[in-house]
Amino acid sequence: MIDVCDILDALRWHADIGCDEAIGDEPTDWAALTTRPVARAPSAGAAAAGSAASGPAAGPNAARGPTRAPAPAAARPATALFASPDQPLGASEAGIQARARAGDAQTLEALEAALRSFDGCPLKATAMNTVFADGNPQARVMLIGEAPGEDEDRQGKPFVGVSGKLLDRMLAQIGLDRSAVYISNILPWRPPGNRSPTQAEIAACLPFLERHVELVRPKLLVALGGVSAKTLLNRAEGITRLRGQWRTYEVAGTPVPLMPMLHPAYLLRNPIAKREAWRDMLALQQKISEEGIK
């Protein structure tokens, strides 16, 4: 007899590891797909029959057995839509299209409309909402995360889930709230199961984020998490190496101070790292004071 509690525990386990939504309309029977018929050697009688059918006209090649039909020509691959690992970000066809659309946007409203109509990133097909931004677009401090989570995808706003609440508490400790900052993400669509975004997905969406920053023109930038920090700084080091030091990000040729910080979701999994996060928040508070930001 099946125990309902066991079923619920299994569902909770799948949700904990990120399997919280179905991508296909029908389940895939992987066992059937991986089953292959076992090749059997032809019997001596079958080989003899084949030789007899060939006749003497087959010539000396008849001893090699029946001639195989030529393999069909391989289909020509379609033009690559996304960047390969050895291509720079934004070099794919999708990235080129995104850069053209983003460059035409002269306001945040136009940029959001261009992003919502953009179909060059496959994540859009599996996401519920396009997550553009939250907070005050006139604020001088802009925070950039990685990608929406489940709650963000459902509500259409960045950092509204558990990690978002922690971010709000962190900001409150240095006298900030969402009316004093502006928040966005590298990706506007949630990767299924909250997995890490691929280079191709980042390449397709990055031009919109870059134009987003140009239109807002913040005086300070905060990169939350490794994906955000490595993408904005074009660095390969992890967030634990990048955090804690002011870096520079160019906005339309103007250098803007950027502080990489640990993502709130990381802090929820590793509470001991909150000590480093608090140091970074104090560094941000000091920089705000030095820049005269109100």
C-alpha positions in Angstrom: 0.0 0.0 0.0 1.4 3.4 -1.0 1.8 5.8 1.9 0.7 9.4 1.1 3.4 10.7 3.4 6.0 9.0 1.2 4.6 10.7 -1.9 4.6 14.1 -0.3 8.2 13.6 0.9 9.2 12.6 -2.6 7.6 15.8 -4.0 9.3 17.9 -1.4 12.6 16.3 -2.3 12.1 17.1 -6.0 11.2 20.7 -5.2 14.3 21.1 -3.0 16.6 20.0 -5.8 14.9 22.3 -8.3 12.5 19.9 -10.1 9.5 22.0 -9.6 7.9 22.3 -13.0 7.3 20.1 -16.1 8.8 21.3 -19.3 7.3 18.8 -21.8 3.6 18.2 -22.3 4.1 14.4 -22.1 6.6 12.5 -19.8 9.6 11.0 -21.6 10.2 7.2 -21.2 14.0 7.3 -21.0 14.2 3.6 -20.6 12.5 3.1 -24.0 14.8 5.7 -25.7 18.0 4.0 -24.4 17.0 0.5 -25.3 18.8 -0.7 -28.5 18.2 -4.0 -30.3 21.2 -6.4 -30.1 22.9 -6.8 -33.5 23.1 -10.5 -34.5 25.6 -12.0 -36.9 24.1 -13.4 -40.1 23.8 -17.1 -40.2 25.9 -19.2 -42.6 22.8 -20.0 -44.6 21.8 -16.4 -45.0 25.4 -15.5 -46.1 25.3 -18.3 -48.7 22.0 -17.2 -49.9 23.3 -13.6 -50.3 26.3 -14.8 -52.3 24.1 -16.9 -54.5 21.8 -14.0 -55.2 24.7 -11.9 -56.1 25.8 -14.3 -58.9 29.1 -14.3 -60.7 28.6 -10.7 -62.0 29.4 -9.5 -58.5 33.1 -10.1 -59.2 35.8 -10.3 -56.6 33.8 -8.0 -54.2 31.2 -10.7 -53.7 33.3 -12.3 -50.9 32.9 -9.2 -48.8 29.2 -9.8 -48.4 26.2 -7.7 -49.5 27.0 -4.2 -50.5 25.5 -1.6 -48.0 23.3 1.2 -49.3 25.1 4.5 -49.2 24.4 6.5 -46.0 22.1 9.5 -46.6 23.8 12.8 -46.8 24.0 14.6 -43.4 21.5 17.5 -43.2 23.2 20.9 -43.3 23.1 22.4 -39.8 21.0 25.6 -39.4 22.7 28.8 -38.6 23.8 28.8 -35.0 21.5 31.1 -33.0 23.6 31.1 -29.9 27.3 31.6 -29.1 29.5 28.6 -28.9 31.9 28.4 -25.8 34.8 29.9 -27.8 32.7 32.9 -29.0 32.6 36.1 -26.9 29.4 37.1 -25.3 27.1 38.9 -27.6 28.7 37.4 -30.8 25.8 35.1 -31.6 23.0 35.9 -34.0 20.6 36.3 -31.1 23.1 38.6 -29.3 23.4 40.7 -32.5 19.7 41.0 -32.8 19.3 41.9 -29.2 22.0 44.6 -29.4 20.2 46.2 -32.4 16.8 46.2 -30.6 18.3 47.4 -27.3 20.2 50.1 -29.0 17.0 51.5 -30.6 15.4 52.0 -27.1 15.7 55.5 -25.9 13.6 55.1 -22.7 13.2 52.3 -20.1 9.6 51.8 -21.3 10.8 51.2 -24.9 13.6 48.9 -23.6 11.1 46.8 -21.7 8.8 46.6 -24.7 11.7 45.5 -26.9 12.7 42.9 -24.3 9.2 41.5 -24.0 9.0 41.1 -27.8 12.4 39.5 -28.1 12.3 35.7 -28.9 16.0 35.1 -29.2 16.4 33.4 -25.8 14.7 30.0 -25.3 14.1 30.7 -21.6 11.2 32.9 -22.6 9.2 29.9 -23.7 9.5 28.2 -20.3 9.1 31.2 -18.1 5.8 32.6 -16.8 6.8 36.3 -16.8 9.4 38.7 -18.1 11.1 40.1 -15.0 12.4 43.6 -16.0 13.1 45.6 -12.9 11.9 46.9 -9.5 12.7 49.9 -7.3 13.3 53.5 -8.2 14.8 54.1 -11.7 16.0 57.5 -10.5 18.1 56.0 -7.8 21.8 56.3 -8.0 22.5 52.7 -6.8 21.7 49.9 -9.1 21.7 46.2 -8.0 22.0 43.5 -10.6 21.3 39.9 -9.8 21.6 36.7 -11.8 18.1 35.5 -12.9 14.6 35.3 -11.5 13.6 32.5 -9.2 10.3 30.8 -8.8 8.6 33.6 -6.9 10.1 36.3 -9.1 8.9 34.4 -12.2 5.4 34.2 -10.8 5.2 37.8 -9.7 7.2 39.4 -12.5 9.5 41.3 -10.2 13.2 40.7 -9.1 14.1 39.6 -5.6 10.6 39.1 -4.1 11.1 35.6 -2.7 13.0 34.4 0.4 16.3 35.7 -0.9 14.6 39.0 -1.8 13.4 39.4 1.8 16.9 38.9 3.0 18.1 41.5 0.6 15.6 44.0 1.9 16.8 43.4 5.4 20.4 43.8 4.3 19.6 47.1 2.7 17.6 48.3 5.7 20.7 47.8 7.9 22.5 50.6 6.0 19.4 52.9 5.6 18.2 51.8 2.2 15.0 50.4 0.8 13.6 49.8 -2.7 12.7 53.4 -3.1 16.4 54.2 -2.8 17.8 51.5 -5.2 17.0 50.1 -8.6 17.1 46.3 -9.1 17.4 44.2 -12.2 19.0 40.9 -13.4 21.3 39.6 -16.0 18.5 37.4 -17.3 14.9 38.5 -17.4 13.6 34.9 -17.6 13.8 32.1 -15.1 16.0 29.1 -16.0 14.0 25.9 -15.4 14.6 24.5 -12.0 16.7 27.6 -11.0 19.7 26.1 -12.8 22.7 28.3 -13.7 22.2 30.1 -17.0 24.3 29.1 -19.9 26.7 31.3 -21.8 24.4 31.2 -24.8 21.5 32.5 -22.7 23.6 35.2 -21.2 24.9 36.3 -24.6 21.3 36.6 -25.9 20.1 38.8 -23.0 23.3 40.8 -22.1 22.7 43.6 -24.6 19.4 44.5 -23.0 21.1 44.6 -19.5 23.9 46.8 -20.9 21.4 49.2 -22.4 19.4 49.1 -19.2 22.4 50.3 -17.2 23.1 53.0 -19.8 19.6 54.4 -19.6 19.6 54.4 -15.7 23.1 55.8 -15.5 23.7 54.8 -11.8 26.6 56.2 -9.8 27.2 52.9 -8.1 26.6 49.3 -9.2 26.3 46.2 -7.1 26.7 42.8 -8.7 24.9 40.2 -6.6 26.3 36.7 -7.2 28.9 35.0 -9.3 27.1 35.1 -12.6 26.4 38.8 -12.4 29.9 39.7 -11.3 31.7 37.6 -13.8 29.5 38.8 -16.6 29.7 42.5 -15.9 33.4 42.4 -15.2 34.2 39.9 -17.9 36.3 37.9 -15.3 36.6 34.1 -14.8 37.2 34.2 -11.0 34.4 33.1 -8.6 32.4 35.4 -6.5 34.4 34.6 -3.3 37.5 36.0 -5.0 35.8 39.0 -6.7 33.7 40.2 -3.7 34.9 42.8 -1.2 36.7 45.1 -3.6 35.5 48.0 -5.7 35.9 47.4 -9.4 35.1 49.5 -12.4 32.3 49.1 -15.0 32.1 51.4 -18.0 28.7 53.0 -18.8 28.8 54.8 -22.1 32.5 55.4 -21.7 32.2 56.6 -18.1 33.7 54.4 -15.3 31.3 53.5 -12.6 32.3 51.8 -9.3 31.0 48.3 -9.0 31.0 46.1 -5.9 30.6 42.4 -6.3 28.7 40.8 -3.4 27.5 37.4 -2.4 24.0 36.6 -3.6 21.4 36.5 -0.8 20.4 32.9 -1.9 24.0 31.9 -1.2 23.8 33.5 2.2 20.7 31.4 3.0 22.6 28.2 2.2 25.8 29.4 3.9 24.9 31.6 6.9 28.6 31.8 8.0 29.2 33.9 4.9 27.0 36.7 6.2 30.0 38.1 8.0 31.6 38.9 4.6 28.3 40.2 3.3 28.1 42.6 6.2 31.5 43.9 5.4 30.5 44.5 1.8 27.4 46.3 2.9 29.4 48.6 5.1 31.7 49.3 2.2 28.7 50.2 0.1 27.4 52.5 2.8 30.8 54.2 3.0 30.9 54.6 -0.8 27.4 56.1 -0.8 28.5 58.7 1.7 31.7 59.5 -0.2 29.8 60.0 -3.4 27.2 62.2 -1.7 24.4 60.0 -2.8 21.1 60.6 -1.2 
